[in-house]
Amino acid sequence: MSMYCSGTANAGRVRWEIVALGSTGPYKLTMQSAQGAVVEYFRSPADAITRQVELEEILAAFGRGWASGMTIGNC
């Protein structure tokens, strides 16, 4: 299973992908923007999608700061 979406948040274009690493998981979520990437692993695709939504909300909340070089790690 592989899912892909490309959308926009205040920070600009964000690409995300969920890939099954085996027939029953685990599942890898990758979110990529011009400023960097977040990679996390989950037991189910539903858990990965829930986290993807959380990360999109974080990026939107920090929109301008992210675009100017702020990373989640130094917020």
PEJOLIN-V505271 format. One record per backbone hydrogen bond with DSSP energy under -0.5 kcal/mol. NH is the residue of the N-H (numbers start at 1). CO is the residue of the C=O. E is the energy in kcal/mol with one decimal. If there is no record, write none. Layout:
nh	co	e
NH	CO	E
NH	CO	E
//
This chain:
nh	co	e
3	18	-2.5
5	16	-2.2
7	14	-2.7
9	12	-2.3
12	9	-2.1
14	7	-2.6
15	32	-3.0
16	5	-2.7
17	30	-2.3
18	3	-2.1
19	28	-2.3
20	1	-2.5
21	26	-3.2
24	25	-0.6
25	22	-1.0
26	42	-0.6
27	42	-3.0
28	19	-3.1
29	27	-0.5
29	40	-3.2
30	17	-2.6
30	28	-0.5
31	38	-2.7
32	15	-3.5
33	36	-2.9
36	33	-1.1
38	31	-2.4
40	29	-2.4
42	27	-2.6
48	44	-1.6
49	45	-2.5
50	46	-2.3
51	47	-2.1
52	48	-2.3
53	49	-2.1
54	50	-1.8
55	51	-2.7
56	52	-2.4
57	53	-2.1
58	54	-2.0
59	55	-2.6
60	56	-2.5
61	57	-2.3
62	58	-2.0
63	60	-0.8
65	62	-1.0
66	62	-2.5
67	63	-2.2
68	64	-1.5
69	66	-1.6
70	65	-3.1
74	71	-1.5
75	72	-1.2
//
